[in-house]
Amino acid sequence: MIPRRQFIGSLAALAASTTGRVRAGGWSQTETGTLDWEYEIIEPIPSPKSSRRPVVTGVSLQPDGNLLAIVGDDHFVSIYDTQKRVFSVPLGEHEDWIRAVKFSPDGNTLATAGNDHKLCIWNSGQLGTPAFIEENPGAIIDLTFSPKGKQVATVGFETKLRIFDVASGKQVVEFECPSADNHSVAYSPDGKLISVGGRNGVIRSWNLESGRLVFDQKIHRQRVRSLEFMKDGRLLSVSDDQMIKITDLSDSERSTNLERGFSKLFAAAVLGPSLFATGGSDNKIDIWNIESKPTHVGSLTKHTGTVSCLEYGNSKLVSGSFDTFVILWNAKQQENGPLQRPTKKGGWNRILN
């Protein structure tokens, strides 16, 4: 672990890009549009079978903020104690690249999945041996817990969205996905809907109470990389087509499109009722405000590789990257307030509607 603002060795490039000074307890924005947030850079430890840090493809912060799970191409699950700032012994049940990791809403359960077709469910209080392992027909790319934490849904390189009971490990239902290459799955905040997106740009959603298909449209021109429901029930999606879309599944008049431009988008995270973050192949994390109209607030620029994953919780935004580092960003003011600042006239982002 490398504490905030302390850079050594390979982090020299990150220090060179620093602008302005941190303002404790608040937000600020430099003249260049770079947000200056408090942050902590975490350097994952190489696994027992490797001499290098893993390429990070999944992060999840326990709801109370005490534990951070990190996964990537080293086949291990790294557990970082955010209070003591130390790593515990890595979890080594997987046999291939781990693509997804998620703590349950109550923090008592951890789910991991990846290219080895395994879904592993761990008791976060007794990490060591999974409570159960479910073998899947194809590689698993994404997973998510239901809002109450009783079920976990998975998607990946197959045509099925599968939902499992967390207590028993048994599959309880499956749905037909729009493609055989699916990268994201999301529950609505009330747990009534579930949505999936993948390679062909189609987003498909079902009502979980009736099992009925309620939405099935091609929203993006290219692969959907990440889905997150906003607090108001609209669906946030980002894609290889460089587009950000906020889709109302029942009223198209409430949908909004933004063209990010310049980079493929890999990740998204909802920060508050009208705020969200996106990350992509330009190594940046962009913060957006959609309270009145879509506005680019600014960028977080400490990563030196593609931002592959984002998660928000416990007033922290967590980012993972192909640069092999994880950053904990202080996001205490996740509402509107000081963040509500218009993009400069002539800026690069374009609002489509």
Secondary structure in CASP SS format (residue, H / E / C, confidence):
PFRMAT SS
TARGET T0000
AUTHOR 0000-0000-0000
METHOD secondary structure of the structure
MODEL  1
M C 1.00
I E 1.00
P C 1.00
R C 1.00
R C 1.00
Q C 1.00
F C 1.00
I C 1.00
G H 1.00
S H 1.00
L H 1.00
A H 1.00
A H 1.00
L H 1.00
A H 1.00
A H 1.00
S C 1.00
T C 1.00
T C 1.00
G C 1.00
R C 1.00
V C 1.00
R C 1.00
A C 1.00
G C 1.00
G C 1.00
W C 1.00
S C 1.00
Q E 1.00
T C 1.00
E C 1.00
T C 1.00
G C 1.00
T E 1.00
L E 1.00
D C 1.00
W C 1.00
E C 1.00
Y E 1.00
E E 1.00
I E 1.00
I E 1.00
E C 1.00
P C 1.00
I C 1.00
P C 1.00
S C 1.00
P C 1.00
K C 1.00
S C 1.00
S C 1.00
R C 1.00
R C 1.00
P C 1.00
V C 1.00
V E 1.00
T E 1.00
G E 1.00
V E 1.00
S E 1.00
L E 1.00
Q C 1.00
P C 1.00
D C 1.00
G C 1.00
N C 1.00
L E 1.00
L E 1.00
A E 1.00
I E 1.00
V E 1.00
G E 1.00
D C 1.00
D C 1.00
H C 1.00
F C 1.00
V E 1.00
S E 1.00
I E 1.00
Y E 1.00
D E 1.00
T C 1.00
Q C 1.00
K C 1.00
R C 1.00
V E 1.00
F E 1.00
S C 1.00
V C 1.00
P C 1.00
L E 1.00
G C 1.00
E C 1.00
H C 1.00
E C 1.00
D C 1.00
W C 1.00
I E 1.00
R E 1.00
A E 1.00
V E 1.00
K E 1.00
F E 1.00
S C 1.00
P C 1.00
D C 1.00
G C 1.00
N C 1.00
T E 1.00
L E 1.00
A E 1.00
T E 1.00
A E 1.00
G E 1.00
N C 1.00
D C 1.00
H C 1.00
K E 1.00
L E 1.00
C E 1.00
I E 1.00
W E 1.00
N E 1.00
S C 1.00
G C 1.00
Q C 1.00
L C 1.00
G C 1.00
T C 1.00
P C 1.00
A C 1.00
F E 1.00
I E 1.00
E E 1.00
E E 1.00
N C 1.00
P C 1.00
G C 1.00
A C 1.00
I E 1.00
I E 1.00
D E 1.00
L E 1.00
T E 1.00
F E 1.00
S C 1.00
P C 1.00
K C 1.00
G C 1.00
K C 1.00
Q E 1.00
V E 1.00
A E 1.00
T E 1.00
V E 1.00
G E 1.00
F C 1.00
E C 1.00
T C 1.00
K E 1.00
L E 1.00
R E 1.00
I E 1.00
F E 1.00
D E 1.00
V C 1.00
A C 1.00
S C 1.00
G C 1.00
K C 1.00
Q E 1.00
V E 1.00
V E 1.00
E E 1.00
F E 1.00
E E 1.00
C C 1.00
P C 1.00
S C 1.00
A C 1.00
D C 1.00
N E 1.00
H E 1.00
S E 1.00
V E 1.00
A E 1.00
Y E 1.00
S C 1.00
P C 1.00
D C 1.00
G C 1.00
K C 1.00
L E 1.00
I E 1.00
S E 1.00
V E 1.00
G E 1.00
G E 1.00
R C 1.00
N C 1.00
G C 1.00
V E 1.00
I E 1.00
R E 1.00
S E 1.00
W E 1.00
N E 1.00
L C 1.00
E C 1.00
S C 1.00
G C 1.00
R C 1.00
L E 1.00
V E 1.00
F E 1.00
D E 1.00
Q E 1.00
K E 1.00
I C 1.00
H C 1.00
R C 1.00
Q C 1.00
R C 1.00
V E 1.00
R E 1.00
S E 1.00
L E 1.00
E E 1.00
F E 1.00
M C 1.00
K C 1.00
D C 1.00
G C 1.00
R C 1.00
L E 1.00
L E 1.00
S E 1.00
V E 1.00
S E 1.00
D C 1.00
D C 1.00
Q C 1.00
M E 1.00
I E 1.00
K E 1.00
I E 1.00
T E 1.00
D C 1.00
L C 1.00
S C 1.00
D C 1.00
S H 1.00
E H 1.00
R H 1.00
S C 1.00
T E 1.00
N E 1.00
L E 1.00
E E 1.00
R C 1.00
G C 1.00
F C 1.00
S C 1.00
K C 1.00
L E 1.00
F E 1.00
A E 1.00
A E 1.00
A E 1.00
V E 1.00
L C 1.00
G C 1.00
P C 1.00
S C 1.00
L E 1.00
F E 1.00
A E 1.00
T E 1.00
G E 1.00
G E 1.00
S C 1.00
D C 1.00
N C 1.00
K C 1.00
I E 1.00
D E 1.00
I E 1.00
W E 1.00
N E 1.00
I C 1.00
E C 1.00
S C 1.00
K C 1.00
P C 1.00
T E 1.00
H E 1.00
V E 1.00
G E 1.00
S E 1.00
L E 1.00
T C 1.00
K C 1.00
H C 1.00
T C 1.00
G C 1.00
T C 1.00
V E 1.00
S E 1.00
C E 1.00
L E 1.00
E E 1.00
Y E 1.00
G E 1.00
N C 1.00
S C 1.00
K E 1.00
L E 1.00
V E 1.00
S E 1.00
G E 1.00
S E 1.00
F C 1.00
D C 1.00
T C 1.00
F C 1.00
V E 1.00
I E 1.00
L E 1.00
W E 1.00
N E 1.00
A C 1.00
K C 1.00
Q C 1.00
Q C 1.00
E C 1.00
N C 1.00
G H 1.00
P H 1.00
L H 1.00
Q C 1.00
R C 1.00
P C 1.00
T C 1.00
K C 1.00
K C 1.00
G C 1.00
G C 1.00
W C 1.00
N C 1.00
R E 1.00
I E 1.00
L C 1.00
N C 1.00
END
